Amino acid sequence: MSQQSNPQTLAELLASLPEEERIILTLHYLRSKSSRDIADLLAVPERAVIVVIESGKARLKGVLGL
């Protein structure tokens, strides 16, 4: 991880994500909600939540250089 070339905080990284990813990743990782719980809360298919979690995680890894 290259902290010196990319000194963003977690809050800044989350804020930079598209709204849908930001909401779902926040619920999943910071609020410890399961994909089923998030799907129920947002009234969307669980598979859609799983896809957003996977793509959001990949986006964050790319930004962090992991």
PDB file as gemmi writes it, atoms N, CA and C in Angstrom:
CRYST1    1.000    1.000    1.000  90.00  90.00  90.00 P 1                      
ATOM      1  N   MET A   1       0.844  -1.179   0.000  1.00  0.00           N  
ATOM      2  CA  MET A   1       0.000   0.000   0.000  1.00  0.00           C  
ATOM      3  C   MET A   1       0.886   1.238   0.000  1.00  0.00           C  
ATOM      4  N   SER A   2       0.582   2.149  -0.857  1.00  0.00           N  
ATOM      5  CA  SER A   2       1.405   3.345  -1.006  1.00  0.00           C  
ATOM      6  C   SER A   2       0.727   4.533  -0.332  1.00  0.00           C  
ATOM      7  N   GLN A   3       0.891   4.661   0.963  1.00  0.00           N  
ATOM      8  CA  GLN A   3       0.245   5.721   1.715  1.00  0.00           C  
ATOM      9  C   GLN A   3       0.744   7.104   1.295  1.00  0.00           C  
ATOM     10  N   GLN A   4       2.004   7.229   0.933  1.00  0.00           N  
ATOM     11  CA  GLN A   4       2.551   8.538   0.617  1.00  0.00           C  
ATOM     12  C   GLN A   4       2.001   9.081  -0.696  1.00  0.00           C  
ATOM     13  N   SER A   5       1.776   8.237  -1.685  1.00  0.00           N  
ATOM     14  CA  SER A   5       1.275   8.719  -2.960  1.00  0.00           C  
ATOM     15  C   SER A   5      -0.247   8.826  -2.967  1.00  0.00           C  
ATOM     16  N   ASN A   6      -0.923   8.240  -1.981  1.00  0.00           N  
ATOM     17  CA  ASN A   6      -2.372   8.253  -1.938  1.00  0.00           C  
ATOM     18  C   ASN A   6      -2.830   8.358  -0.482  1.00  0.00           C  
ATOM     19  N   PRO A   7      -2.696   9.545   0.121  1.00  0.00           N  
ATOM     20  CA  PRO A   7      -2.963   9.692   1.547  1.00  0.00           C  
ATOM     21  C   PRO A   7      -4.443   9.875   1.892  1.00  0.00           C  
ATOM     22  N   GLN A   8      -5.315   9.074   1.281  1.00  0.00           N  
ATOM     23  CA  GLN A   8      -6.737   9.201   1.559  1.00  0.00           C  
ATOM     24  C   GLN A   8      -7.120   8.435   2.810  1.00  0.00           C  
ATOM     25  N   THR A   9      -8.076   8.969   3.526  1.00  0.00           N  
ATOM     26  CA  THR A   9      -8.627   8.265   4.676  1.00  0.00           C  
ATOM     27  C   THR A   9      -9.715   7.317   4.177  1.00  0.00           C  
ATOM     28  N   LEU A  10     -10.130   6.422   5.051  1.00  0.00           N  
ATOM     29  CA  LEU A  10     -11.211   5.503   4.699  1.00  0.00           C  
ATOM     30  C   LEU A  10     -12.468   6.290   4.338  1.00  0.00           C  
ATOM     31  N   ALA A  11     -12.757   7.336   5.084  1.00  0.00           N  
ATOM     32  CA  ALA A  11     -13.941   8.157   4.802  1.00  0.00           C  
ATOM     33  C   ALA A  11     -13.853   8.787   3.411  1.00  0.00           C  
ATOM     34  N   GLU A  12     -12.672   9.266   3.037  1.00  0.00           N  
ATOM     35  CA  GLU A  12     -12.490   9.859   1.706  1.00  0.00           C  
ATOM     36  C   GLU A  12     -12.636   8.809   0.611  1.00  0.00           C  
ATOM     37  N   LEU A  13     -12.086   7.622   0.850  1.00  0.00           N  
ATOM     38  CA  LEU A  13     -12.224   6.545  -0.131  1.00  0.00           C  
ATOM     39  C   LEU A  13     -13.681   6.165  -0.317  1.00  0.00           C  
ATOM     40  N   LEU A  14     -14.396   6.001   0.786  1.00  0.00           N  
ATOM     41  CA  LEU A  14     -15.816   5.655   0.689  1.00  0.00           C  
ATOM     42  C   LEU A  14     -16.601   6.763  -0.003  1.00  0.00           C  
ATOM     43  N   ALA A  15     -16.298   8.000   0.304  1.00  0.00           N  
ATOM     44  CA  ALA A  15     -17.006   9.127  -0.302  1.00  0.00           C  
ATOM     45  C   ALA A  15     -16.769   9.195  -1.807  1.00  0.00           C  
ATOM     46  N   SER A  16     -15.647   8.659  -2.266  1.00  0.00           N  
ATOM     47  CA  SER A  16     -15.327   8.711  -3.690  1.00  0.00           C  
ATOM     48  C   SER A  16     -16.059   7.633  -4.495  1.00  0.00           C  
ATOM     49  N   LEU A  17     -16.675   6.675  -3.811  1.00  0.00           N  
ATOM     50  CA  LEU A  17     -17.380   5.592  -4.506  1.00  0.00           C  
ATOM     51  C   LEU A  17     -18.749   6.051  -4.993  1.00  0.00           C  
ATOM     52  N   PRO A  18     -19.258   5.383  -6.022  1.00  0.00           N  
ATOM     53  CA  PRO A  18     -20.650   5.644  -6.422  1.00  0.00           C  
ATOM     54  C   PRO A  18     -21.574   5.377  -5.231  1.00  0.00           C  
ATOM     55  N   GLU A  19     -22.676   6.083  -5.169  1.00  0.00           N  
ATOM     56  CA  GLU A  19     -23.582   6.016  -4.014  1.00  0.00           C  
ATOM     57  C   GLU A  19     -23.996   4.584  -3.667  1.00  0.00           C  
ATOM     58  N   GLU A  20     -24.374   3.810  -4.668  1.00  0.00           N  
ATOM     59  CA  GLU A  20     -24.822   2.433  -4.420  1.00  0.00           C  
ATOM     60  C   GLU A  20     -23.720   1.615  -3.740  1.00  0.00           C  
ATOM     61  N   GLU A  21     -22.506   1.696  -4.256  1.00  0.00           N  
ATOM     62  CA  GLU A  21     -21.385   0.958  -3.652  1.00  0.00           C  
ATOM     63  C   GLU A  21     -21.109   1.462  -2.249  1.00  0.00           C  
ATOM     64  N   ARG A  22     -21.121   2.768  -2.078  1.00  0.00           N  
ATOM     65  CA  ARG A  22     -20.828   3.356  -0.766  1.00  0.00           C  
ATOM     66  C   ARG A  22     -21.824   2.855   0.281  1.00  0.00           C  
ATOM     67  N   ILE A  23     -23.102   2.866  -0.047  1.00  0.00           N  
ATOM     68  CA  ILE A  23     -24.123   2.428   0.902  1.00  0.00           C  
ATOM     69  C   ILE A  23     -23.951   0.952   1.239  1.00  0.00           C  
ATOM     70  N   ILE A  24     -23.815   0.128   0.213  1.00  0.00           N  
ATOM     71  CA  ILE A  24     -23.734  -1.320   0.437  1.00  0.00           C  
ATOM     72  C   ILE A  24     -22.447  -1.703   1.158  1.00  0.00           C  
ATOM     73  N   LEU A  25     -21.316  -1.127   0.769  1.00  0.00           N  
ATOM     74  CA  LEU A  25     -20.061  -1.454   1.450  1.00  0.00           C  
ATOM     75  C   LEU A  25     -20.065  -0.969   2.894  1.00  0.00           C  
ATOM     76  N   THR A  26     -20.661   0.182   3.143  1.00  0.00           N  
ATOM     77  CA  THR A  26     -20.761   0.677   4.514  1.00  0.00           C  
ATOM     78  C   THR A  26     -21.606  -0.261   5.360  1.00  0.00           C  
ATOM     79  N   LEU A  27     -22.748  -0.682   4.826  1.00  0.00           N  
ATOM     80  CA  LEU A  27     -23.603  -1.613   5.567  1.00  0.00           C  
ATOM     81  C   LEU A  27     -22.890  -2.942   5.813  1.00  0.00           C  
ATOM     82  N   HIS A  28     -22.177  -3.421   4.798  1.00  0.00           N  
ATOM     83  CA  HIS A  28     -21.537  -4.734   4.907  1.00  0.00           C  
ATOM     84  C   HIS A  28     -20.317  -4.716   5.831  1.00  0.00           C  
ATOM     85  N   TYR A  29     -19.393  -3.805   5.573  1.00  0.00           N  
ATOM     86  CA  TYR A  29     -18.130  -3.824   6.309  1.00  0.00           C  
ATOM     87  C   TYR A  29     -18.151  -3.029   7.611  1.00  0.00           C  
ATOM     88  N   LEU A  30     -18.835  -1.914   7.639  1.00  0.00           N  
ATOM     89  CA  LEU A  30     -18.807  -1.090   8.844  1.00  0.00           C  
ATOM     90  C   LEU A  30     -19.974  -1.376   9.785  1.00  0.00           C  
ATOM     91  N   ARG A  31     -21.073  -1.873   9.243  1.00  0.00           N  
ATOM     92  CA  ARG A  31     -22.242  -2.203  10.073  1.00  0.00           C  
ATOM     93  C   ARG A  31     -22.428  -3.710  10.228  1.00  0.00           C  
ATOM     94  N   SER A  32     -21.535  -4.481   9.623  1.00  0.00           N  
ATOM     95  CA  SER A  32     -21.535  -5.951   9.738  1.00  0.00           C  
ATOM     96  C   SER A  32     -22.850  -6.606   9.311  1.00  0.00           C  
ATOM     97  N   LYS A  33     -23.454  -6.062   8.279  1.00  0.00           N  
ATOM     98  CA  LYS A  33     -24.693  -6.637   7.745  1.00  0.00           C  
ATOM     99  C   LYS A  33     -24.355  -7.691   6.701  1.00  0.00           C  
ATOM    100  N   SER A  34     -25.123  -8.760   6.676  1.00  0.00           N  
ATOM    101  CA  SER A  34     -24.931  -9.798   5.664  1.00  0.00           C  
ATOM    102  C   SER A  34     -25.520  -9.322   4.337  1.00  0.00           C  
ATOM    103  N   SER A  35     -25.141  -9.995   3.270  1.00  0.00           N  
ATOM    104  CA  SER A  35     -25.699  -9.640   1.965  1.00  0.00           C  
ATOM    105  C   SER A  35     -27.215  -9.836   1.961  1.00  0.00           C  
ATOM    106  N   ARG A  36     -27.705 -10.850   2.659  1.00  0.00           N  
ATOM    107  CA  ARG A  36     -29.156 -11.091   2.757  1.00  0.00           C  
ATOM    108  C   ARG A  36     -29.838  -9.945   3.492  1.00  0.00           C  
ATOM    109  N   ASP A  37     -29.257  -9.497   4.611  1.00  0.00           N  
ATOM    110  CA  ASP A  37     -29.829  -8.382   5.370  1.00  0.00           C  
ATOM    111  C   ASP A  37     -29.884  -7.110   4.524  1.00  0.00           C  
ATOM    112  N   ILE A  38     -28.812  -6.842   3.796  1.00  0.00           N  
ATOM    113  CA  ILE A  38     -28.761  -5.648   2.947  1.00  0.00           C  
ATOM    114  C   ILE A  38     -29.794  -5.742   1.832  1.00  0.00           C  
ATOM    115  N   ALA A  39     -29.892  -6.908   1.223  1.00  0.00           N  
ATOM    116  CA  ALA A  39     -30.880  -7.102   0.159  1.00  0.00           C  
ATOM    117  C   ALA A  39     -32.288  -6.867   0.678  1.00  0.00           C  
ATOM    118  N   ASP A  40     -32.589  -7.382   1.841  1.00  0.00           N  
ATOM    119  CA  ASP A  40     -33.908  -7.181   2.442  1.00  0.00           C  
ATOM    120  C   ASP A  40     -34.146  -5.698   2.745  1.00  0.00           C  
ATOM    121  N   LEU A  41     -33.149  -5.048   3.318  1.00  0.00           N  
ATOM    122  CA  LEU A  41     -33.257  -3.635   3.677  1.00  0.00           C  
ATOM    123  C   LEU A  41     -33.496  -2.752   2.450  1.00  0.00           C  
ATOM    124  N   LEU A  42     -32.784  -3.060   1.358  1.00  0.00           N  
ATOM    125  CA  LEU A  42     -32.876  -2.237   0.149  1.00  0.00           C  
ATOM    126  C   LEU A  42     -33.906  -2.752  -0.856  1.00  0.00           C  
ATOM    127  N   ALA A  43     -34.517  -3.873  -0.548  1.00  0.00           N  
ATOM    128  CA  ALA A  43     -35.523  -4.492  -1.435  1.00  0.00           C  
ATOM    129  C   ALA A  43     -34.957  -4.758  -2.829  1.00  0.00           C  
ATOM    130  N   VAL A  44     -33.780  -5.400  -2.835  1.00  0.00           N  
ATOM    131  CA  VAL A  44     -33.128  -5.798  -4.088  1.00  0.00           C  
ATOM    132  C   VAL A  44     -32.713  -7.263  -3.960  1.00  0.00           C  
ATOM    133  N   PRO A  45     -32.433  -7.914  -5.090  1.00  0.00           N  
ATOM    134  CA  PRO A  45     -31.975  -9.312  -5.009  1.00  0.00           C  
ATOM    135  C   PRO A  45     -30.625  -9.426  -4.279  1.00  0.00           C  
ATOM    136  N   GLU A  46     -30.472 -10.496  -3.516  1.00  0.00           N  
ATOM    137  CA  GLU A  46     -29.219 -10.703  -2.792  1.00  0.00           C  
ATOM    138  C   GLU A  46     -28.034 -10.777  -3.748  1.00  0.00           C  
ATOM    139  N   ARG A  47     -28.229 -11.408  -4.909  1.00  0.00           N  
ATOM    140  CA  ARG A  47     -27.125 -11.517  -5.871  1.00  0.00           C  
ATOM    141  C   ARG A  47     -26.629 -10.141  -6.307  1.00  0.00           C  
ATOM    142  N   ALA A  48     -27.537  -9.176  -6.434  1.00  0.00           N  
ATOM    143  CA  ALA A  48     -27.142  -7.815  -6.812  1.00  0.00           C  
ATOM    144  C   ALA A  48     -26.249  -7.200  -5.729  1.00  0.00           C  
ATOM    145  N   VAL A  49     -26.577  -7.451  -4.478  1.00  0.00           N  
ATOM    146  CA  VAL A  49     -25.771  -6.943  -3.367  1.00  0.00           C  
ATOM    147  C   VAL A  49     -24.385  -7.586  -3.397  1.00  0.00           C  
ATOM    148  N   ILE A  50     -24.334  -8.878  -3.627  1.00  0.00           N  
ATOM    149  CA  ILE A  50     -23.052  -9.596  -3.678  1.00  0.00           C  
ATOM    150  C   ILE A  50     -22.172  -9.036  -4.798  1.00  0.00           C  
ATOM    151  N   VAL A  51     -22.762  -8.781  -5.949  1.00  0.00           N  
ATOM    152  CA  VAL A  51     -22.007  -8.232  -7.083  1.00  0.00           C  
ATOM    153  C   VAL A  51     -21.455  -6.852  -6.733  1.00  0.00           C  
ATOM    154  N   VAL A  52     -22.254  -6.020  -6.090  1.00  0.00           N  
ATOM    155  CA  VAL A  52     -21.795  -4.680  -5.716  1.00  0.00           C  
ATOM    156  C   VAL A  52     -20.680  -4.767  -4.678  1.00  0.00           C  
ATOM    157  N   ILE A  53     -20.790  -5.677  -3.722  1.00  0.00           N  
ATOM    158  CA  ILE A  53     -19.728  -5.851  -2.723  1.00  0.00           C  
ATOM    159  C   ILE A  53     -18.426  -6.266  -3.414  1.00  0.00           C  
ATOM    160  N   GLU A  54     -18.518  -7.210  -4.334  1.00  0.00           N  
ATOM    161  CA  GLU A  54     -17.320  -7.680  -5.040  1.00  0.00           C  
ATOM    162  C   GLU A  54     -16.701  -6.567  -5.887  1.00  0.00           C  
ATOM    163  N   SER A  55     -17.525  -5.837  -6.621  1.00  0.00           N  
ATOM    164  CA  SER A  55     -16.982  -4.781  -7.474  1.00  0.00           C  
ATOM    165  C   SER A  55     -16.440  -3.622  -6.645  1.00  0.00           C  
ATOM    166  N   GLY A  56     -17.120  -3.296  -5.546  1.00  0.00           N  
ATOM    167  CA  GLY A  56     -16.637  -2.229  -4.678  1.00  0.00           C  
ATOM    168  C   GLY A  56     -15.329  -2.582  -4.009  1.00  0.00           C  
ATOM    169  N   LYS A  57     -15.223  -3.825  -3.577  1.00  0.00           N  
ATOM    170  CA  LYS A  57     -13.972  -4.286  -2.966  1.00  0.00           C  
ATOM    171  C   LYS A  57     -12.833  -4.229  -3.981  1.00  0.00           C  
ATOM    172  N   ALA A  58     -13.106  -4.640  -5.198  1.00  0.00           N  
ATOM    173  CA  ALA A  58     -12.082  -4.584  -6.247  1.00  0.00           C  
ATOM    174  C   ALA A  58     -11.677  -3.136  -6.540  1.00  0.00           C  
ATOM    175  N   ARG A  59     -12.659  -2.238  -6.564  1.00  0.00           N  
ATOM    176  CA  ARG A  59     -12.370  -0.813  -6.813  1.00  0.00           C  
ATOM    177  C   ARG A  59     -11.476  -0.256  -5.715  1.00  0.00           C  
ATOM    178  N   LEU A  60     -11.801  -0.567  -4.453  1.00  0.00           N  
ATOM    179  CA  LEU A  60     -10.990  -0.068  -3.331  1.00  0.00           C  
ATOM    180  C   LEU A  60      -9.571  -0.654  -3.362  1.00  0.00           C  
ATOM    181  N   LYS A  61      -9.463  -1.938  -3.691  1.00  0.00           N  
ATOM    182  CA  LYS A  61      -8.132  -2.543  -3.798  1.00  0.00           C  
ATOM    183  C   LYS A  61      -7.314  -1.845  -4.887  1.00  0.00           C  
ATOM    184  N   GLY A  62      -7.962  -1.505  -5.983  1.00  0.00           N  
ATOM    185  CA  GLY A  62      -7.264  -0.798  -7.055  1.00  0.00           C  
ATOM    186  C   GLY A  62      -6.771   0.561  -6.616  1.00  0.00           C  
ATOM    187  N   VAL A  63      -7.602   1.281  -5.900  1.00  0.00           N  
ATOM    188  CA  VAL A  63      -7.222   2.613  -5.410  1.00  0.00           C  
ATOM    189  C   VAL A  63      -6.078   2.505  -4.405  1.00  0.00           C  
ATOM    190  N   LEU A  64      -6.122   1.464  -3.585  1.00  0.00           N  
ATOM    191  CA  LEU A  64      -5.094   1.288  -2.558  1.00  0.00           C  
ATOM    192  C   LEU A  64      -3.838   0.605  -3.100  1.00  0.00           C  
ATOM    193  N   GLY A  65      -3.911   0.131  -4.333  1.00  0.00           N  
ATOM    194  CA  GLY A  65      -2.751  -0.534  -4.924  1.00  0.00           C  
ATOM    195  C   GLY A  65      -2.515  -1.915  -4.360  1.00  0.00           C  
ATOM    196  N   LEU A  66      -3.558  -2.604  -3.956  1.00  0.00           N  
ATOM    197  CA  LEU A  66      -3.408  -3.942  -3.377  1.00  0.00           C  
ATOM    198  C   LEU A  66      -3.622  -5.020  -4.428  1.00  0.00           C  
TER     199      LEU A  66                                                      
END                                                                             
